[in-house]
Amino acid sequence: MNFIQKIFNKPETRSTIEDFQNPILGTLSFGTYGAYNQSKALKLSTVYRCVNLISDSIASLPLYPYIWKGDWKYIDESNTLYNILNVQPNSFMGSYLFKKQILVNMLLKGNAYILIDRANSGTVLSLTLLNSDYVQIYINGALISTISDFTALGPDVKITYYNQLTGKEYDKSQIIHIPNYVRDNGIEGVSTLTYAADTLGLASYTNEHSSNFFKSGSNLAGILRPVAGGTLLKGQAIKAKQDFINSLSPAVGGISGGIVALDAGLEYQSITVNPKDSQMIENKAFSVLEICRYFGVPPSLAFSETGKYSTAEQQSLDFLNNGLLPLIEKLENELFRKLYLPSEWPTSDLKFAVDNLIRLDAVTKASVLTQLINVGVKTVNEGREMYDAKFPVAGGNKAFISTNLQPLDNPVVTGPTPVDNKLKQ
């Protein structure tokens, strides 16, 4: 069995798990299920950086519910979803941590499951993130992993979600299911680590080899052997080996890179290659690029020496357009279709505010704001809000457009009501 698949090998019986510790959901640490697992992967700095960067970036974005009034849509601050999605989704978690853990579960476990608590009227009261490791998907009463032919299910497909921790089963309308990458069945997702298994395995073993190499004081493994024609008794061999270790091992008082004096008739022969000869450095760089490709993160944001951008704006836009927008669209769609009743779909919307992700320098930011105000897209008070001004100004909520452009054959200053007092004089 593939060593990554062992991580997701869940029991197929409906038994309640009683020995699970710390069910606070979505933590970054996982149990050990063999030689290679998610916890081990997260120890790789690149994977940790990519997961944290993606989850932190999206978690920092406001998620606004909108309502259509006439031909215009407004932020619906009176909707209970406004505070649930931006302040507190449930009694033990804030909105930032909630959104971050959704992404962490989706990227590292393949699926994020959110339980919706509704009032009898249909109003959403709270959202609770379930532990993805203990949620099973059933289709028409059969565990999804046991179904080989999905075309034979027919049009009336009933999807339910069973929580092994509580022994409760939920209808699909009660669960927001956000898969990472869907394969055969089109329902259950797999983690990014599953697809990056080969690369992550190589990087992990590279780190392990490097750690062992430098922990030993950068000393190579090898053998002590008699020179040609010489003989060595067992006791002499044991003593020579111990003297050699004591001379080079810092753990027993030796000095790394020190000088070793061998008895007459002995010579040292290396039986391993050093990191440079085995291209460990090149493999490390390769792994960073590969991991960034899997997660859709620009290598420069993972502090790689490759893939540098000429400006911070280009880097931010590339990350937003190619890495985050697909995930943002997926979250928006799944949350919208489950949080809103079908009768509310035509008059409602749910969108992340992504402006915070576009990092502009002070000059560029001021230039963009000026242009937006000049064409009436933003008002003066909206611009003051961007700079955290203490109070709005009178008349600052009105939109204006620039009047500098005018026809050559009929300038405004020659008309009956000239607007430029200086030219009028």
C-alpha positions in Angstrom: 0.0 0.0 0.0 1.2 3.5 -0.8 2.6 5.0 2.4 0.5 8.2 1.9 -2.7 6.2 1.5 -2.2 4.7 5.0 -3.0 8.2 6.4 -6.5 8.1 4.9 -7.2 4.4 5.7 -10.3 4.9 7.8 -12.5 2.1 9.3 -15.5 1.2 7.2 -17.9 0.3 10.0 -20.2 2.6 11.8 -18.4 2.4 15.2 -18.1 5.3 17.5 -14.4 6.2 18.2 -14.0 6.6 21.9 -10.2 6.9 22.3 -9.8 9.9 20.1 -8.0 12.6 22.0 -8.5 16.4 21.6 -11.4 16.6 19.2 -10.8 20.4 18.8 -10.8 20.3 15.1 -8.3 21.0 12.3 -5.0 21.1 14.3 -1.7 21.0 12.4 -0.5 17.8 14.1 -1.5 14.3 13.2 -0.8 10.8 14.6 1.9 8.6 13.2 0.7 6.1 10.7 3.9 4.6 9.3 7.2 5.9 8.1 5.7 8.9 6.3 2.7 11.0 7.4 1.2 14.5 7.4 2.9 15.5 10.6 6.3 14.6 9.0 5.4 16.5 5.9 4.6 19.6 7.9 8.0 19.5 9.4 9.3 20.4 5.9 9.5 24.1 5.9 8.2 24.5 2.4 5.0 22.5 3.0 4.4 24.4 6.3 5.0 27.7 4.6 2.6 26.9 1.7 -0.2 25.6 3.9 0.1 28.5 6.3 0.4 31.1 3.5 -2.7 29.9 1.7 -4.8 29.4 4.9 -3.7 32.7 6.5 -4.3 34.7 3.3 -7.9 33.5 2.8 -8.7 33.6 6.6 -7.8 37.3 6.7 -10.3 38.2 4.0 -13.8 39.4 5.0 -16.6 37.3 3.7 -19.7 39.5 3.1 -23.3 38.4 2.5 -25.0 40.6 -0.1 -28.7 41.3 -0.8 -30.1 42.6 -4.0 -32.4 45.7 -3.8 -33.6 46.7 -7.1 -30.7 46.7 -9.6 -28.0 47.1 -6.9 -26.6 44.7 -4.3 -25.7 45.9 -0.8 -23.7 44.3 2.1 -26.4 42.6 4.2 -25.2 43.6 7.7 -28.6 42.7 9.2 -28.2 39.0 8.1 -27.0 36.7 10.9 -24.4 35.3 8.5 -22.6 38.6 8.6 -21.4 38.0 12.2 -21.2 34.3 11.8 -18.7 34.5 8.9 -16.8 37.6 10.2 -16.9 37.5 14.0 -17.9 34.2 15.6 -19.2 31.1 13.7 -19.7 29.2 17.0 -19.2 29.6 20.7 -15.6 28.3 20.9 -13.9 29.7 17.7 -13.4 33.0 16.0 -14.0 33.6 12.3 -10.3 33.8 11.5 -9.4 30.5 13.0 -12.5 28.9 11.6 -11.7 29.9 8.0 -8.1 29.0 8.4 -8.9 25.5 9.7 -11.3 25.0 6.8 -8.3 25.5 4.4 -6.0 23.4 6.5 -8.4 20.4 6.6 -9.1 20.7 2.9 -5.4 20.9 1.9 -4.0 18.3 4.3 -6.9 15.9 4.7 -8.6 16.3 1.4 -12.0 17.4 2.8 -13.5 20.0 5.1 -16.9 19.3 6.7 -19.0 22.0 8.3 -22.1 21.3 10.3 -24.9 23.9 9.9 -27.1 24.6 12.9 -30.4 26.2 11.8 -33.5 27.5 13.5 -36.9 26.2 12.5 -37.3 29.3 10.3 -34.2 28.3 8.3 -32.0 31.0 9.8 -28.4 29.9 10.3 -27.4 29.9 14.0 -23.9 28.6 14.0 -21.3 26.7 11.9 -19.1 23.9 13.4 -16.1 22.4 11.8 -16.0 18.6 12.1 -13.0 16.4 12.2 -12.4 15.2 8.7 -10.7 12.0 9.8 -13.9 10.7 11.4 -16.5 11.7 8.8 -17.7 9.0 6.4 -19.8 9.6 3.3 -22.6 7.2 2.5 -24.5 7.1 -0.8 -27.9 5.3 -0.7 -26.8 3.7 2.6 -23.5 2.3 1.2 -20.1 3.6 2.2 -18.6 5.6 -0.7 -15.4 3.6 -0.7 -17.3 0.4 -1.3 -19.1 1.7 -4.4 -17.4 0.6 -7.7 -20.0 1.8 -10.2 -21.6 5.2 -9.6 -23.5 5.1 -12.8 -25.7 2.3 -11.4 -27.0 4.4 -8.5 -29.7 5.9 -10.6 -31.1 9.5 -10.5 -32.4 9.4 -6.8 -29.1 9.5 -5.0 -29.2 10.1 -1.2 -25.9 11.4 0.3 -25.5 11.3 4.1 -22.5 12.1 6.3 -21.8 9.9 9.4 -19.7 11.3 12.3 -17.9 8.5 14.0 -17.1 10.7 17.0 -20.7 11.3 17.9 -22.5 8.5 16.1 -24.8 11.0 14.4 -25.8 10.9 10.7 -26.5 14.1 8.8 -28.4 14.8 5.6 -26.4 16.6 2.9 -28.3 19.8 3.5 -26.9 19.9 7.0 -23.2 19.6 5.9 -21.1 22.0 3.9 -18.6 19.6 2.2 -15.6 21.3 0.7 -13.3 18.8 -1.1 -9.8 19.6 -2.1 -9.4 17.6 -5.3 -12.1 15.3 -6.5 -11.1 12.1 -8.4 -13.1 9.0 -9.3 -16.4 9.4 -7.5 -16.8 13.2 -7.9 -17.7 13.6 -4.3 -14.9 12.8 -1.9 -11.6 14.8 -2.1 -8.0 13.8 -1.6 -5.3 16.0 0.0 -2.6 17.8 -1.8 -0.1 15.6 0.0 -1.5 12.6 -1.7 -0.5 14.0 -5.1 2.8 15.3 -3.8 3.7 12.0 -2.1 6.7 11.2 -4.3 8.2 14.7 -4.1 7.5 15.1 -0.3 8.9 11.6 0.3 12.1 12.6 -1.5 12.4 15.9 0.4 11.7 14.1 3.7 14.4 11.5 3.2 16.8 14.3 2.0 16.2 16.2 5.2 16.7 13.0 7.2 19.9 12.2 5.5 21.2 15.8 5.9 20.3 15.8 9.6 22.1 12.6 10.3 25.1 13.7 8.3 25.5 17.0 10.1 24.5 15.6 13.5 27.5 13.3 13.2 29.8 16.3 12.8 29.8 16.0 9.0 31.8 12.7 9.4 31.4 10.2 6.6 30.6 6.5 7.4 33.3 4.1 6.5 35.5 1.2 7.4 38.9 0.7 9.0 40.7 -2.1 7.2 44.2 -3.5 7.3 46.6 -2.5 4.6 47.3 -5.0 1.9 49.1 -8.0 3.4 48.3 -7.1 7.1 46.2 -8.8 9.6 44.1 -7.5 12.5 42.9 -9.3 15.6 39.3 -8.9 16.8 40.3 -7.0 20.0 42.6 -4.7 18.0 39.7 -3.9 15.5 37.3 -3.0 18.4 39.8 -0.8 20.0 40.7 0.9 16.7 37.1 1.6 15.9 36.4 3.1 19.4 39.4 5.3 19.2 38.3 6.5 15.8 34.8 7.4 17.0 36.1 9.1 20.2 38.4 11.2 18.0 35.6 12.6 15.8 32.4 12.4 17.7 31.5 15.6 19.6 29.1 13.5 21.8 32.0 11.8 23.5 34.5 14.7 23.6 35.9 14.4 20.1 36.3 17.2 17.6 34.5 17.3 14.3 36.9 17.5 11.4 39.8 16.6 13.8 42.9 14.6 13.1 42.8 10.8 13.6 45.9 8.8 14.3 45.5 5.2 13.1 47.7 2.3 14.3 50.2 1.0 11.9 48.7 -1.3 9.3 45.3 0.4 9.3 43.7 2.6 6.6 40.3 4.4 6.4 38.0 3.9 3.5 34.7 5.8 3.0 31.6 3.8 2.1 29.1 6.7 1.8 28.9 9.8 -0.5 28.7 13.3 0.9 25.6 15.5 0.3 27.2 17.4 -2.6 28.1 14.2 -4.4 24.6 12.8 -4.0 23.2 16.1 -5.2 21.3 16.7 -2.0 21.4 20.5 -2.4 20.0 20.2 -5.9 17.3 17.8 -4.6 16.4 20.3 -1.9 15.9 23.1 -4.4 14.0 20.8 -6.7 11.7 19.8 -3.9 10.9 23.4 -3.0 9.8 24.1 -6.6 7.8 21.0 -6.8 6.0 21.5 -3.5 5.2 25.1 -4.5 3.8 23.9 -7.8 1.4 21.5 -6.0 0.1 24.2 -3.7 0.0 26.9 -6.3 2.4 29.2 -4.3 5.0 31.4 -6.0 8.5 30.0 -5.0 9.6 33.5 -3.8 6.8 33.5 -1.2 8.3 30.3 0.1 11.6 32.1 0.5 13.1 30.3 -2.5 15.9 31.9 -4.5 14.1 31.2 -7.7 11.0 32.9 -9.2 11.7 36.4 -8.0 9.4 39.2 -9.2 10.4 42.7 -10.2 7.7 44.2 -8.0 5.6 43.2 -5.0 2.4 44.0 -7.0 3.3 41.3 -9.6 4.0 38.8 -6.9 0.7 39.5 -5.1 -1.3 39.4 -8.3 0.2 36.1 -9.4 -0.5 34.5 -6.1 -4.0 35.9 -6.0 -5.0 34.9 -9.6 -3.2 31.6 -9.9 -3.1 30.3 -6.4 -6.0 31.7 -4.3 -8.9 32.7 -6.6 -9.7 29.0 -7.5 -9.9 28.2 -3.8 -11.8 31.4 -3.0 -14.3 30.6 -5.8 -14.8 27.0 -4.4 -15.4 28.3 -0.9 -17.8 31.0 -2.1 -19.8 28.5 -4.1 -20.1 25.7 -1.5 -20.9 28.1 1.3 -23.5 30.0 -0.7 -25.4 27.0 -2.0 -25.6 25.5 1.5 -26.0 28.6 3.7 -28.8 30.1 1.6 -32.1 28.4 0.9 -32.8 27.9 -2.8 -35.6 30.5 -2.5 -32.9 33.1 -1.5 -30.5 32.4 -4.3 -31.9 35.0 -6.8 -31.7 37.8 -4.3 -28.5 37.0 -2.4 -24.8 36.7 -2.9 -21.7 35.7 -0.9 -18.3 37.1 -1.7 -14.8 37.4 -0.3 -13.3 41.0 -0.3 -9.9 40.3 -1.9 -8.6 43.9 -2.0 -6.4 43.3 1.0 -4.4 40.7 -0.9 -3.2 43.2 -3.5 -0.2 44.8 -1.8 0.7 48.2 -3.3 3.4 50.6 -2.4 2.4 54.1 -1.0 2.8 55.9 -4.3 1.0 53.3 -6.4 -1.8 53.1 -3.8 -2.3 56.9 -3.8 -2.3 57.0 -7.7 -4.9 54.2 -7.9 -7.1 55.9 -5.3 -6.9 59.2 -7.2 -8.0 57.6 -10.4 -10.8 55.8 -8.8 -12.1 59.0 -7.2 -11.7 60.9 -10.5 -14.0 58.5 -12.3 -16.6 58.2 -9.5 -15.8 54.6 -8.5 -14.9 55.6 -5.0 -15.9 58.6 -2.8 -13.6 60.8 -0.7 -14.8 59.2 2.5 -14.2 55.7 1.1 -10.6 56.8 0.4 -10.3 58.3 3.9 -11.5 54.9 5.3 -8.7 53.1 3.4 -6.2 55.3 5.4 -8.0 55.0 8.7 -8.9 58.7 8.9 -10.5 59.7 12.2 -13.7 61.0 10.9 -15.6 61.5 7.5 -15.7 64.9 5.9 -18.9 66.7 5.0 -20.0 66.0 1.4 -17.4 63.2 1.2 -20.0 60.5 0.4 -20.8 62.1 -3.0 -19.2 60.7 -6.2 -17.4 63.1 -8.6 -16.0 62.8 -12.1 -13.2 64.9 -13.6 -14.2 67.7 -16.0 -10.7 68.4 -17.4 -11.5 66.9 -20.8 -13.6 69.2 -23.0 -14.2 69.6 -26.8 -11.7 71.9 -28.6 -14.4 73.6 -30.6 -16.6 74.4 -27.6 -14.5 74.8 -24.4 -16.5 75.2 -21.2 -14.9 78.5 -20.3 -16.5 80.2 -23.3 -20.0 79.0 -22.5 -22.8 80.9 -20.7 -21.8 79.4 -17.4 -18.0 79.1 -17.3 -16.6 76.9 -14.5 -13.1 78.3 -14.3 -13.3 81.6 -12.5 -9.8 82.5 -13.3 -10.4 82.2 -17.0 -13.7 84.0 -16.7 -11.9 87.0 -15.4 
